[in-house]
C-alpha cells in the first residue's frame, strides 16, 4: 500500500495554574494521526485530535479507536497528496468520525498535499504575514488577573478575553472597573466568555451590569439548549452575544433557519468542536449570508493543531483578533515556527519544526 498510518497519544502539561469556569486543568491530551508515504518516507502528514473534556461529546479513547480504524487498505483508494479532500475518504469507507477526529484527518491530508512541511494552505501567512489575536486572561484572584492584563498590554495586545461566571460576580465587576480606569476604551478591547455560567433568571441583569464597561462581546452567557431564552437575550442584551458551545453537535447544512431565528451577533468557531475545517468553512459562509460576525478560536491544541487553524483562518481577510494565543501554554509543546509578537501570531521559519514528534514507537493501544 502507498500509505502507512499510525496513531500516537501525547499529554501536554500547562506551565501555569490554568483555571476555567469548569474548574482547574493541569494537562491536555491529544491523539495524533500520521499519514506517511511508503515510497517517500520523508513525506509525512500530521493531524491532531484533542477533544475537550466536559465539552466534546467524544472521549479520547473514542478518538483513538476512530483514527486507528483508518487503515492503509483504505488509503490505497485515496491519495491525499493529490486529493486532500478527507470527506471523500469518509464517504467511500463509511467512516463515522467525531468532530475532533475529522479535524485530525483533514489536517493530516492537507499536510501531505502541502509536502509534509506543516504547510496546509498557500496564503501570505506562510511567508510571515501575521494574524491578529486576542490575549487570554485566565481565571484566578483579582491581583493575578490584573497582573495578566498588565502583562498582555505590555506585550502589545489590544484585545483581551476574560472569563466570567465562575467567580463572585461583584469581584468580576471590580476587575472590569479597574481595567477601564487604567486603560482608555480605545486602548483595549474587552471580550468576555461566560461558558454558559449565567443562570436564566439573572442573565439579562448581569449583561446589563457588565455593559457599563464597554464590552465588545460575551460568549455563551447561558448554558446551551435554551433556544427561547437565548433568542430573547440576543434581542435584548446591551452586549453583543457570541455563540460557542451552542454550536456543538449542530450541522451547518441544516442550521440556517435556527440561526436566522436566534440571530446572535457573532459565532465563535473551534474546528475541533464544530465539525472540522470544512464544517467551519460552511459555518462562516452561513454567518456571512446572515450578516453575523465570526472569529476562529483554538481549543487548547498543541502547535500542530494551532498551526492548522491559523493557516485556515489566514485564507480570509480577517481584521478582528482571532482566539489563537494558546501556543505558549505548555511546558512540552512541539517546537515550531509559531511566534506571538505585539498581539499577532506569525510564522518565523528561522525556528523550525521539531524533527522528532514522537520518537520511534507509537503509543500503546
N, C-alpha and C positions, 0 to 999 in steps of 0.2 A: 504494500500500500504506500502511496506517496506521502502520507502524513502520519505522524505519531501524535498521540495525545497523552497528557499526564496531568494530574491534579496535585496541588500542594496546599497545605494549610500553614498559615503563619499567624502568630499573635504579635500584635504591636502594643507597646506599653507607653502610656501617657507620661510625659515628662513634667507633669504638674498635677495637682489635685483637681481633676475635672468634675464639676458638678452641674447637673441639669435639673429641671423641674421634676424629672423622673428618678432622681437620685444620683449618687456618685458613680462614675465609671473610671476604671483604672486600666482597662485594656480593651483592645478591639481585635476581633478575629476575622480573618478573611480566607476564602478558598480561591486559589488561582488556577486558571486553565491555561495550559501551554500547548500551542499547536506548533509542531516542528516538522520541517521538511526532511524526508529520509534521503533525498538526493542532494540537498544542500543543508547540512546540519547547522550552518550559521544563520539560516532563515528561521526565526522563531517569533511567533506572536503570543502575546501575553494578555490575559484578561482577568479582572478581579471581580469576585462576588463577595460582598461584605454586608450581609443582612444586618439590620439594626435590631438588637434585642428590644422588645417592647413596642416596636413599630412595624417591622417587616412581618408579614404573615408567615413567611418561610423561616425555618431554622437553619443553622449552619450544617447540621447533618443532612438535611434535605437537599441543600445546595450541593454538598459533596456527592450525594447519590445521583443527582441530576447531571452534574458535569462529568462524573465518572462514566455515565451511560453513553457519552459521546465517544464512539469507537473509531479506529482507523478505517474499518469497513464502511462506516457512514461517510467519512471524508473522502473515500475513493470516488464518490459520485459528486463531489463538490470541491472546487479549487478556490480557496479563499484568496489566493494571490491575484487571480483574475476576476473573481466574483465575490466580493466581500459581503454580499447580502446574506446575513445569517438567517433571515426569515426563510430563505429558500431551503436551507438545511432542515430547519424546524418543520417546515411543511412536508418535505419529502419523507422524513422519517417519523413524522407524527410526534415529535418531541414535545412533551408538556413541561415547560420550564417556568420557574418562578421569575419574578421581576429581576432580582439580583443575578440570577443565572443567565438571563437574556443579556443583561449588560456585559457580563463576562464574555459570553460567546461573541457578541457584536464587536467588542473592543479587541479581542484576540484576532478575529478575522480581519478587521480593519488594520491592525498592526502588521499582519502578514502582507496585506495588499500594499502597505507602505514600505515594505522591505525589511520588516522586523527591527525597526530602529525606534520604536515608540512614536512614530510619526503617522498619525491616523488621517489627518486632513491637510491638504495643501493650502494653508492660509498664512497671512503675514505673521501670525503668532509663532510659526516655526522659525522665523528669521529675527525674532526679538520684539515684535510688536506686542505691547502689554495689554492685559485685560484688567479693567478697574475692579477692585474687590472691596468688600467691607471688612472691618476688623471685628472679630467676635469677642464679646465680653462675657466671660464665664461667671456663673453664679458663685457667690461667697458672701463674706461680710462686707459691710459698706466700705470700709477702708480698702479692702482687697479689690473690690470692683472699681472704685475710683482710681486706684493706682493703675489698674489695667487701662482705663480710659486715658489717663495721662500718658502712659507708655505708647498706646496706639496713636495718639495725637502727635507725639514727638517723632514717631516712625513715619509720619506723613499720611496717616489715614484721616479722611474727612467724612467718612461714613462708618458708623459703628452699629453693631447689632447686639442688643441686650436682652437677656432672658427675663421674663416677668412671670408672675403667677405661682412661683414656687417658694417665695418668702413672704414675710409680713408685707402687706400691700403698702402700708404707710412708709415703711423703710424703702421700698422700691420707689415711691414717690419722692422721698428725700434725696435719693441718689439722682433722679432725673432733675430735681430742682437745683442741686449742686452743679450738675453738668451745665445746665442752662445759665447759671450765674457766672460760671467760669469761662464758658465758651459762647461767643455770639452765635445766633442762629445760622448765620451764613458761614460760620467756621466749621460746623459739624452737623451732619445729618444723623438722626437717631431712628433706627428701626427697632421694633420690639417683637419678641416671639413669646407667646404665652403657652405654646404647646398644648392647647386645649384646657388650660388651667383655670379659667374663669367659670364660676357657677352660673347657670341660666338666670337665676333671679337677681344677680348683681352685675352681670357682664356689661350691660349698657351703661350703668352708673360708673363703672370703672373706666370704660372707654372715654366717657365724658370728662372724668377727672384727669386721665392721662393726657388728654388733648391740650391741657394747659401748657405743655412743654414742647409744642410744635413737633409732634411725632410724624415721621414720614409715612409709616405703615405699621400694622401689627399682624403677625402671622397667627392664624388659628386661635382666636380668642377663646372659643369653646370647643369641647370635645367633638370629634367627628360624628356624623349620623344624626344631626338635629336640623334638618333642612329648613323647617319653618322658622325657627329661631335664627338660624344663620342668615336667611334671606332678610329678616327684619333688621338684624344688626348691620348687614351690608347697606341697607337703605338708610338707617338712622345714625350710624356711628359717625362722629366727627373725625375719626381717624380712618383712613383707607384700610380696608381689610384684605389680607392675602391668604389664600388657601394653600395648605401644605398636606397635613395628614388626611384632609378631606378627599384628596385625590387618590389615595392608596387603594388599589383594587379596582379602580374605575378604568374603563377603556375609552380613550378619547373619541373613538369612532362612534360611540353611542352617547356621548356626554353633551352634545351641543345644546339640546333642549334644556337639560338640567342646568348647565352653566349659564345659559341665557336667562333662566328664571332666577337663579341666585344672584347673579351679577356682582361678583366680587370685583374689587379694583385691581387686584394682582393675583397671579399664580406663582407659586414657588415650586420649581421643578427639580426633583432629585432623580436622576436616571436610575439609580439603584432601587428606589422605592416606587417609581412611577412608570415602570414598564420597559425601561431601557432607553437607548438613544433615539431610535426611530419613533417610539411612542412619545418621547419628549418633543420630537420634531412635530408630531401631529398635534400635541397639546399647544405648542407655540402657534401653529397655523390656526387652530381654533380660537385661541386667545386674540390673535391679530384680527381675525374676522369679526369678533365681537367687541373689539376695542378695549380689551382687557390687557393691562401691562403684565410683564413677567420678568423673572430672572432665574438663573440656574444656581443651585447650591450643591455642594458636595455633601456626602453623608458619612463623613469620617473615614473615607477610603485612604489607602496608602497613596504614595506618589504615583503609583501605576494608574489607579482609578482617577485620581485628581488630574493627572496629565490628560487622560482621555476626555474628561468633562470640559477642561479648559480649551482643548482643541475643538471640541464640538461647538461650544458657545462662540468661539472666535470666528465661526462661519457667519455670524450675524453682526450687524453694525450696532453693537451694544454701547450704550452711553452710561446707563445706570450701573453702579457697582454690583458685581456678582458675589455669591457666597462661596468663595474659593480660597479662603485663607487658612486651610487646615493642614498644609504640608509640614508645618513645624511642630505638630502636636506630640510626635512620638520620639522616644529615645532611639528606636531601632528601625526608623523608616528607611526605605531604599534610598541610596544615593542617586541623585537625579539632577538634571539641569534646571529644575524649577526654582525660581528665586522670587521672593517678595520684597519689593522696594517701593517706598513712597505710596503705599496704598494700591499697588498694582502687582499683578502676577505676570511673570515673563519667563522665557527660556534663555538661559545663558549656557551655550554649548561648550564653554571652557570648563564647565562642571559636567562631566559625562555621567551616563547611567552606570550603575554598578555592573560589573561583568560577571557577577555570580549572584543570582537572585536567591537560590535555594540550596546551593550545594548539589551534590551528585545524586542524592537519594530522595525520591518522593516521600512525602509523609505517609505514615501507615494508615491504611483504611480502617 
